[in-house]
Amino acid sequence: MKQKWQELYQEKLCSADDCAKLVQDGDGIQAPLGNGQPVPFMNAMAKRIRANDLKDIVLTAGVDLQWVDTLSPDIQDRMLMNSGFVGVAVRQGCQAGLYNYTSNRLGHSIDIICDLCAHMKKSIIAAVVSPMDEHGFFSSGSHADLAWGSWKSGKFRDLILVVNENMPRTFGNNHYHISEVSALCEYHAPLVELPVEPISKEDEMIGQFIAERVPDGACIQIGIGGMPNAVAKYLKDKKDLGVHSEMLTDSMVDLYNDGVITCAKKNFNRYKMIGSFALGSKKLYDFINNNPFVEMHCTSYVNEPYYIGLNDNFISVNATLEVDLTGQCCSESIGYKQYSGVGGQLDFVQGAWRSQGGQSFLTLYSTYTDKEGKMHSSIKPMLSPGAVVTTARSEVDKIVTEYGVAHLKGNEIRKRVKDLIAIAHPDFRDELTFEAKKMNYLR
């Protein structure tokens, strides 16, 4: 059979330009996040659009890490770039109205994509994969997130793969078979690596507050950046931590190498580190490659609150941008300007609540500085005008700043307000108290 799969591979192997010929006017194109985005196919598709050979394309992607030609301003009148999470490559364009943004929880994304496709022509899944194995299978590698589950819904017409020898091969439900593929091309570019973000003094303090509340045997979900790195730093004395996280990061590799992460106490997928996508350095990509300890699954599995809650003592750590005195959290916009996206924050907040002993932490610095150099409190009487409520006050468990932890879940307004003021920057506590009394939150 190996020979048969190789022959089929050669029959379907072509150039990126030939892959792009499968795209029809009005098609919807779904791509994975980050390094899963098929750059040469997108560039070839943009070439057709620019030549007026293609129009009315809807391209849905997210966590855009690098420039591709489908982002070019001169072709946006013939296509719609629809971001499910406003990454660095599309942030300014989304804020300027050049690209579109769809607000959705990451755990619901595949269902939303498939529903959208049902109202269009049957369309295309395009993704980067690792090289084919002897059984004819390609692995989604570092990005099982959106494309695999969407393709398996049966609602898409064509599957186009970009084979990259640098894409790690991972275990889990994330594989395509050569018999499913409409066309493929090869493109062996290094994966994009994220720079290491330094840990600030505030990050250190927040990390310590969270780590001291994490019991041995807990199952964790943390993101990337200085704050999550600080949390991981202070978890190094813990024992038998597990991982069930939409995103796998370098800090998890470090905790595994230190003997902290074993996944031995997990109730669900025991002895397995579960993720949906991996973003970090080559150290992370090498770690997940052919590693039976790691399984990559689509977001409808990893971000399902029911599955998250099956693990006892689940610890979810995510960032937010500002919080009002009732506990409403804006985690995705600066005023009305879209800065990032909903992502999986609410999936994991709700999943942690379902977990016996679970806790979810939303973290932020107590202050921020505007363009004029003026300092403002990140804890506000009311959210900034236009700010989006990402996580409702009824869902929030714990808010953490460098001044402490406010436990909100189940508490009435007066206690919430007092606890949030207590973790605000000292320079703003009197002002917040005054405003809280004006709004009759406090007597």
N, C-alpha and C positions, 0 to 999 in steps of 0.2 A: 504493500500500500504506500510505502514511503515514496516510491518512484511515481505512483499515480499523483500524489499530492504535489510533488515537485513539478510534474508536467502541467498540472492545473495552475500552479503558481506562475510558471513561465507564460502560459496562455493569457493570464490576466495582468501580467506585468507590462506597464507602459509608462509614458512620460506623465508628468503632472498636467501638462497641457491636454493630453488625451483623456486623463481622468476628468478634467473640467468640462470636456465635451458632453459628459453625461448630464450636466445641469441643464434644466429647461426653464424657460421664462415662468416666473411665478413660483418657483421652487422655494421651499424652506430648507435651510441647511442647519443641522445641529452638530456642534463640535463639543468635545470635552473641555475641561478647564485647563488653564496653564500650559504645561508642556504636552498635553494631549492634543493641542490645536494643530491641525495639519497645515503648516505654513506654506509649503510649495503648492498645495492644492488651492489654498485661499488666494495666493498670488496669481495663479493661473486663471482662477475664476474672475479676479479683478481685471485681468488683462482683457478677458472677453467682454466684461461690462464696459470698460473704457472704450473698446472698439465698437460699442453699440450692437454687439452680437448677443447681448443677454440683458434682461431687465426684470424688475419687480421681484428681486431676490430678497428673502428674509433670512439673515444669518444670526443665529442665536449662539452665544458663547458666554464666557464669564471668567473672572480672575485673569484678565488679559495681561500677560507679562511682557510682551514684546510687540513691536510694530509689525503689522502685516498690511499688504496693499489693499485689502478690503476695508481698511480704515481711512483710505484716502478721501479727503473732502470732495474732490471733483467727481466722484461716482455715487455720492450719497443720494442723488436725485433718482438713481435707477436701482437702488437697493436700500434695505433697512438693516442697520447694524443694531441688534437687540441684545443688550448686555443683561445677564441675570445677576451679575455682581460687578460693581463698577471698579475694575482694577486700574492700575496706574496708566496703562496705555490708552484707556478710553475716558478717564475721569474728566479731563478738561472738555472733551468733545460732548460728553453727556451733559455737563453743566451749561454748555453753550447751545444745546439743543440740536447738535449735529447727529448724535446717536440717540438711541432710545434705551430706556431702562424698564424692565419688568420686575415689579416687587413680588417676591415669592420666597417662601421658606425652601431651603435646599432640599429638605426631605420630600417636598411636594413637587419639585421641579420636573421630574420625569413625567408625572401625570399631566402637568400643565403643558409640557412640550408635546405630548401625545395628543392631548385635546386640541391644541392649536393646529397640529398636523392634520387632524380629522376634518378641519374646516378648510384645508388647502388641498392642493394636489398631493398625492403620496410623494414624499420628498426624500432627502438624502441624509444619511449619517456619514460623517467624515472624521477620521481619528488617526492618531499616531499609535503604532503598536510595536512590540518587540518582534524580532525575526521569527518566522514560522518554525515550529518543532517538527519532529519526524512523523507526528500524527496529523499534521495539517492545521494545527492551532496556533493562533497569534494571541499573545497576552496584551491586555490594555495597560499593563505595567504600572506606572505611577499614577495613572488616572482612570480608575474604574468608574468614576463619578456619574456622568450623565449619559454618555453615548451608548454604552453597552445595554443598559436597561431600556433605553428608548428603542434601540434596534430590536431587542427581543420582544417588544410589544407587537411586532408584526405590522406596524402602521407606516413603515417607511419603504420606499421603492428601491433605493440603491444603497449599498454599503461600499464606501471608498476608503481604503487604508493607505497610510503612509508608513512604510516599514523603516524603522530607525534602529540600527545596531546598538545605539547608546541607550535605548529605552530598556529599563530593567524588565526581567520576566518575573511576574508575581503569581502567587497562588490565590485561590478564591474564585468566586463566580465572576469572571471578567474576560472570558476568552471568546474569540471569533474563529470559525472554521473557514478554510479556504473555499469550501463549497458555497458559502454564503456571500462571498465577496464579488462585487460587480467589476471592480478594477482596483489596481494598486500600483503605487510607485515607490521608489526608494529615495531616502533623503537622510544622510547620516550626520546630522548636525549635533553638537553637544547639547545636552539639556540645559535650560536656563537655571542658573543657581541664584538663590537669594542671598544678599549680603547679610553678614552677622550684625545684628543690632546691639549696640552697647547697652549694658544694664545701668540705669541711673540709680541715684540714692533712693528716689521715690519707688522705683521698681523693687529694689531690695526690701524696703519696708513692707510693700504690698505682698511680695513673695513670702515673707516670713509670716504675715498674718494668715495667709491662706494655708501654707504648709503646716502650721501648728494645728490646724483643724482637720488635716487629712490623716485618717487612721491607717495603720498597716493593713494590707490586703485590699485597699480601695481600688476602684477602677477609674481611670482618669481620662478626661478630654481637655486638652489645652491647645491653644493656637500658637502663633509665631510672633516674635518681637521681644523687646527688652523685658516686658512684664511677664509673659509666660516663661521666658528663659530664667527669670529670677525665681519664679515658682518652682521650676524644675531644679534649680540650684539648691533650694532648701528642702527638696524631697530626697536628698541623697542618703539620709539616715533612715528612710522608711524601708519596709520589707514587703515583698510579694505584691507590688502594685501591678495592676492590669491596665490595658489600653483598649478603649473602644472610642474612636475619635474620627470625625470626618476628615481631619488633616493629620498626617504623620509628619513629625518634625525632627530636626537634628537633636533637640534636647531629649527626645525619647530614645534615640540611639545611645546617647551618653548614659542615660539612666539604666538602659539594658546592659551596657558594658560594665557599669558599676554594680551589677547584680541586684538592682532595685526592682526593675520590671521583670517579672517572671510569668505573669498572668495565671499563676497557680491557684489563686483564690477566686477567680471569676466564676460566676454561676452560669454564664452564657458564653459559648465559644471559649471554654477554658483552655489554657495553654496556647492561645492565639492572640496576637496583636492585630486588631481589626481597624482598618482604615478605608477611606474612599478615595483620597488623593494624597500624594506626598509632595511637599515643596520644601526645598532646603538646599543643601550642598551636595557635592558628589559623595560625601560620606554617607548621607542618607540614601541616595540612589543605589550605591553599592550594597548597603545593608539590606535593602528590601529585595535585591536581585536573587532569585532562586533560593529564598529563605523560607523554609516551611513554617517558621514561627510567625510569619506575617501573611495575612490574607487581606486582599483588596476586594471590596464589594461596591455595588452601586449605592447612590445616596438614598434611594427608597428603602434600602435595608439598613445601612449604617445610621441614618438619621431618624429612623422610626422610633418615636418615644417609647413604645411598648417594649421593643428589643433593648433599648438603652436601660430601661427600668428593671430588666431582668437581672442585672448585675447589682448586688448589694453595695452600699457605700459608694455610690457613683458620685464622682467629683467633676463638675463642669466649670471651666474657667473661660470667660469671654470678656471682651472689652466693650465699653460703652463710651459715648462722648459727653453726654450731659444727663442729669437726673433732676426731676423736679421734686418738691417737698412731699409729694404723695407717693413717689417711687416710680413714676413713669420714666422709661429710659429711651433716649434717642441714641442709637448706635450706628446710624448710617448716613445722616445728613448734617450739614452745617447750615443752620437755618433751613431755607428751602432748597439749597444746593446739594444734590446727591453726591456723597463722598465715597460711599462703599455700597453695601447691600445688606439685606436681611441675613443672608447666609444661613447657617445652621443654628444660630443663637437660640431661637425659640424652641427648636427641636430638642436641644440638649437641656434647656431650662426645664421644659416639661418632662423630659426623660429622667432627669435627676430627681424631680419631685415624685415620680413613680417608684423610684428605687428606695428600698428599705435602707435608711440611714443616709440617703443621698443628699447632696448639697450643690447648689449652683451659685457661683460667684460672678458678679459683673463688676469689672474693675475700671477705675479711671483716676487720673490725677485730680487733686482737689481744685486746681486752678489751671487756667490757660492764659496766654498773652496774645492780644490782638495785634494787628499790623502796625498800630501806633505805639506799641510797647506797653499798653495798659493791661494790668492783670485783672482777670475776672474769675468769679467762682464757677466751677463746673456743676455745683449743686445750686439750683436756682429755685426761687419761689414758683415760677412757671417756666416751662420750656421756652426756648427762644422762638420768636415768630417764625412760623413755617417749619419748625423742627418736626421730624417724623417720629411718632411713637413706635419704636421697633418692638420693645417688650413691655406689655401692659403692666400696670402696677399690681394687678391681681396675680401675675405670674412670677414676679421678681421674688427671689429668696433672700440673697445677701448682696449688699453693695459694699465695695472695698475701696478706700483711698489710702494714702500714706499715713492717715491719721486714725485708721481703725476700720472696724467692720460693723455695719448696720444690718441687723437681722429684721427683715420686713415681712416675710411670709406669715400671714395669719394675724398680723398686728394691726390695731386700729390706727386711725390717722394721727392722733396726738403722739403716740409712741413712735410711729414712723418719723414724724417731723423732728422730734427730739433726737432720735438716733441719727438721722441724716445730718442735722446741724452739728452734732457732736463729732462727725468725721469730716466736716467741711474745714477749709482753711480757717485758722483762728481770726484772721483779719475780717472775715465775712460773717462770723457767727452772730454778732449783734444785729447786723442788717437783716440776716435771714430770720432771726427771731422776731424782729419788728414786723417784717412782711408777713410772717406766719400768723401773728396776732391780728393784723389787718384783715387777713382772710378767714379769721375765726378758726384757724387750725389749733391755735394755742390760746389760753386765757391769760 
